[in-house]
Amino acid sequence: MAKLYFRYGAMGSSKTANALMVRYNYLEKGQHPLLLKPKKENRDGKTTIKSRIGIEAECYFVEDFIEATNHPSQISDPSFCLNNLDAIIVDEAQFLTKSQVDFLSDIVDDYNIPVLCYGLRTDFLSNFFDGSQRLMEIADVIEEVPTVCWCGKKAQFNARISNNKIVRDGEQFELGGNESYVALCRKHYKEGRIKKDN
């Protein structure tokens, strides 16, 4: 039976690299995975998913896939044909809406296609993103992709930073990488210590 997976981790935990490696494993076996991301995520180009370690792949938007699936007579790209898919892999799943997560769960249940979602569990204030919350509620398998704080303990918080200090207010959605976020353990997140010497 196919399952809905949520693989979450803090910033820098190699979630995207894991998603791209899983895609490669399917391709290597002659299978057909579909790689998706939400339209909100545009740091690496419109239809590119890129890991910090440099591996990348072309992808499609979740929104376009859902629209095409809801109107199968209008599908012009064979990549969207459910009968051709062996897996769906979604990067930056925290940016999904609850209804998009529910739609993906229907794909699992109705078409027996595994859906593997990768993303952050919480934002810079340690509050759930809508997509992550829904995945935590309904995913069949929930797995953490671990990373560590500067102190060596498990990092589970995504601290937003500016001028080498933690930012404690602002909009939930703000794209950024190492220049804007750092993964911290709970103690150092609460203390606001983003590195050993501060």
C-alpha positions in Angstrom: 0.0 0.0 0.0 1.2 3.5 -0.9 1.7 6.0 2.0 1.8 9.7 2.6 5.2 10.6 4.1 6.3 13.7 5.8 10.1 14.0 6.3 10.8 17.2 8.2 13.9 18.9 9.6 15.3 22.2 10.5 17.1 24.4 8.0 20.2 22.8 6.6 19.2 19.2 7.5 19.6 18.1 3.8 15.9 17.7 3.2 16.2 18.8 -0.4 19.2 16.6 -1.0 17.2 13.7 0.4 14.3 14.5 -1.9 16.6 14.6 -4.9 18.3 11.4 -4.0 15.0 9.6 -3.6 14.0 10.9 -7.1 17.3 9.6 -8.5 16.7 6.2 -6.9 13.3 5.9 -8.7 14.8 7.0 -12.0 17.7 4.6 -11.7 15.2 1.7 -11.4 13.4 2.9 -14.6 10.5 4.3 -12.6 8.7 7.6 -13.1 8.7 10.0 -10.1 7.2 13.5 -10.3 9.1 16.2 -8.5 7.0 19.1 -7.3 7.3 22.3 -5.2 4.8 25.1 -4.3 4.9 28.3 -6.4 5.9 30.3 -3.3 9.4 28.7 -3.4 11.3 30.5 -6.1 14.8 30.9 -4.7 16.5 28.6 -7.2 14.5 29.5 -10.3 11.0 29.0 -11.4 11.1 25.3 -12.0 14.3 24.2 -10.2 14.9 22.4 -6.9 18.4 22.8 -5.7 20.2 21.5 -2.6 22.8 23.5 -0.7 25.3 20.8 -1.7 24.8 21.7 -5.4 22.6 18.9 -6.8 19.5 20.1 -8.6 16.7 19.0 -10.8 13.8 20.4 -12.8 10.4 20.2 -11.2 6.8 21.3 -11.6 4.5 23.3 -9.4 2.1 21.6 -7.1 -0.6 24.1 -8.1 -0.2 23.2 -11.8 -0.3 19.4 -11.0 -3.5 19.8 -9.0 -5.1 21.9 -11.7 -4.2 19.4 -14.4 -5.3 16.4 -12.3 -8.7 18.1 -11.6 -9.1 18.5 -15.4 -7.6 15.3 -16.9 -9.0 16.0 -20.4 -6.7 19.1 -20.5 -3.5 17.3 -19.5 -0.9 18.1 -22.2 2.2 17.1 -20.2 2.5 13.3 -19.8 4.4 13.9 -16.6 1.1 14.7 -14.9 -0.7 11.5 -16.0 -1.4 9.6 -12.8 -1.2 6.2 -14.6 2.4 6.9 -15.5 3.6 7.9 -12.0 5.4 5.6 -9.5 5.9 8.3 -6.9 5.3 12.0 -6.2 8.0 13.9 -4.3 7.3 17.4 -2.9 10.0 19.8 -1.7 9.3 22.8 0.6 6.0 21.1 1.7 5.6 23.5 4.6 4.3 26.0 2.0 1.4 23.7 0.9 -2.1 24.7 1.9 -4.1 22.2 4.0 -6.3 21.5 1.0 -3.3 20.7 -1.1 -2.1 18.3 1.5 -5.5 16.7 1.5 -5.4 16.5 -2.3 -2.1 14.7 -2.2 -3.5 12.2 0.4 -6.3 11.5 -2.0 -3.7 10.6 -4.7 -2.2 8.1 -2.2 -5.5 6.6 -1.2 -7.2 6.6 -4.6 -4.3 5.8 -7.0 -2.0 3.9 -4.7 0.9 6.3 -5.5 3.3 7.1 -2.7 3.7 10.8 -1.9 6.9 11.9 -0.1 6.8 15.4 1.3 9.9 17.2 2.6 9.8 20.4 4.5 10.2 22.4 7.7 8.0 21.5 10.6 7.9 25.0 12.2 8.7 28.6 11.3 11.2 31.0 13.0 8.8 31.5 15.9 8.4 27.7 16.3 4.8 27.8 15.1 3.5 25.3 12.6 3.2 26.2 8.9 -0.2 25.2 7.6 1.2 22.5 5.3 3.4 21.0 8.0 0.6 21.0 10.5 -1.7 19.1 8.1 1.0 16.6 7.3 1.6 16.0 11.0 -2.1 15.4 11.3 -2.7 13.0 8.5 0.6 11.5 7.2 1.1 7.8 7.4 4.8 8.1 8.1 6.5 11.0 9.9 10.2 11.0 9.9 12.7 13.6 11.1 15.8 14.5 9.0 18.2 15.4 11.8 20.8 18.2 11.9 22.8 19.7 14.7 23.1 23.0 16.5 26.5 24.7 16.7 26.9 23.1 20.2 26.4 19.6 18.8 22.9 19.0 20.2 20.0 18.2 17.9 18.8 21.3 16.2 15.0 21.6 15.9 14.4 25.3 15.7 14.8 27.6 12.6 16.0 30.9 13.9 15.7 33.9 11.5 18.7 36.1 11.8 19.7 39.7 10.9 23.0 41.4 11.8 24.0 38.2 13.7 21.0 38.4 16.0 17.8 36.3 16.2 14.7 38.1 14.8 11.6 37.5 17.0 8.9 39.1 14.9 7.9 39.4 11.3 5.9 37.7 8.6 5.9 33.9 8.7 6.9 33.6 5.0 10.3 35.0 4.2 12.5 33.1 1.8 16.2 32.8 2.7 19.1 30.5 3.2 22.2 30.5 5.4 22.3 34.3 5.4 18.8 34.5 6.9 18.3 31.4 9.0 20.3 29.1 11.3 19.3 25.8 12.9 19.5 25.8 16.7 18.8 23.5 19.7 16.0 24.6 22.0 18.3 26.0 24.6 20.2 28.2 22.2 17.1 29.3 20.4 15.6 30.5 23.6 18.9 32.2 24.6 19.3 33.8 21.2 22.8 32.4 20.8 23.5 31.7 17.1 27.1 30.7 17.5 29.6 29.8 20.3 31.1 33.3 20.8 28.0 35.4 21.1 
